[in-house]
Amino acid sequence: MRLAMRRIIVFVIWWHLTLPLASQSAWQQRFLNEVNSTALQRSSAATPKLLARLDGADTRAFLARCCPEVAQWPAADLAETLRQNLRAAEVVSGFSSEVNRSFFFILFVGS
């Protein structure tokens, strides 16, 4: 039964992977460009506030208690580290919008 189930799963995955990939419509492309543009503008506008917060006495005091060497970093370095960690958290916690062929192969066939 287990082998039969694996074969069915492999077939379904193979069949799915033979389907043509969907492309974005012109409207979707424009919308995504607008969202990216707005996000960039808002990020740029918020950066001075973020840097001021990272340089604030309460933030520096907290950092001094948990990690004294990091408390000495410039606000720009703290902000960049924060951005990098948020990007990594999104990758780790998010689900891909695309089918990753190797993931399914390892998950169902390679186990």
C-alpha positions in Angstrom: 0.0 0.0 0.0 2.8 2.4 0.9 4.5 1.9 -2.5 1.2 2.3 -4.4 0.6 5.6 -2.5 4.0 6.9 -3.3 3.5 6.1 -7.0 0.2 8.0 -7.0 1.8 11.0 -5.3 4.7 10.9 -7.8 2.3 10.8 -10.7 0.2 13.7 -9.4 3.3 15.8 -8.8 4.7 14.9 -12.3 1.4 15.8 -13.9 1.3 19.1 -12.0 4.8 19.9 -13.1 4.0 19.4 -16.7 1.3 22.1 -16.6 2.3 25.4 -18.1 3.5 28.0 -15.6 1.1 30.9 -15.1 2.4 34.3 -15.9 1.4 37.7 -14.5 -1.1 39.7 -16.4 -0.2 43.3 -17.3 -2.6 44.5 -14.5 -0.8 42.2 -11.9 2.6 43.5 -13.0 1.5 47.2 -12.7 -0.1 46.5 -9.3 3.0 44.8 -8.0 5.2 47.7 -9.3 2.9 50.1 -7.5 3.0 48.1 -4.2 6.8 48.0 -4.4 7.1 51.7 -5.2 4.8 52.6 -2.3 6.7 50.3 0.1 10.0 51.9 -0.9 8.6 55.4 -0.3 7.2 54.4 3.1 10.4 52.7 4.1 12.4 55.7 3.1 10.1 58.0 5.1 10.2 55.8 8.2 14.0 55.3 8.2 14.8 58.4 10.2 12.2 57.5 12.9 13.6 54.0 13.1 17.2 55.3 13.4 16.1 57.7 16.1 14.3 54.9 18.0 17.4 52.6 17.7 19.5 55.5 19.1 17.1 56.1 22.0 18.2 55.6 25.5 15.6 52.9 26.3 16.8 50.8 23.3 20.4 51.3 24.1 19.8 50.4 27.8 18.0 47.2 26.7 20.7 46.2 24.3 23.4 46.9 27.0 21.7 44.4 29.3 21.4 41.6 26.8 24.3 42.1 24.4 26.7 44.9 25.4 28.8 44.7 22.2 25.7 45.2 20.0 24.7 48.2 22.1 27.7 50.0 20.7 26.8 49.6 17.1 25.7 52.6 15.1 21.9 52.9 14.5 22.4 52.3 10.8 24.1 48.9 11.5 21.4 47.9 13.9 18.7 48.8 11.3 20.4 46.8 8.6 20.8 43.8 11.0 17.1 44.1 11.8 16.2 44.2 8.1 18.3 41.1 7.4 16.8 39.2 10.3 13.3 40.1 9.2 14.0 39.0 5.6 15.3 35.7 7.0 12.2 35.3 9.2 10.0 35.8 6.2 11.8 33.2 4.2 11.7 30.7 7.0 8.0 31.2 7.9 6.5 31.9 4.5 5.2 29.5 1.9 6.5 29.7 -1.6 4.1 30.9 -4.3 5.9 28.5 -6.7 6.1 24.7 -6.6 9.5 23.6 -5.7 10.1 20.4 -7.5 13.0 19.2 -5.4 11.0 19.8 -2.2 8.2 17.5 -3.3 10.6 14.9 -4.7 12.4 14.6 -1.4 9.3 14.8 0.7 7.4 12.1 -1.0 9.9 9.9 -2.8 13.1 10.4 -0.9 11.7 9.6 2.5 
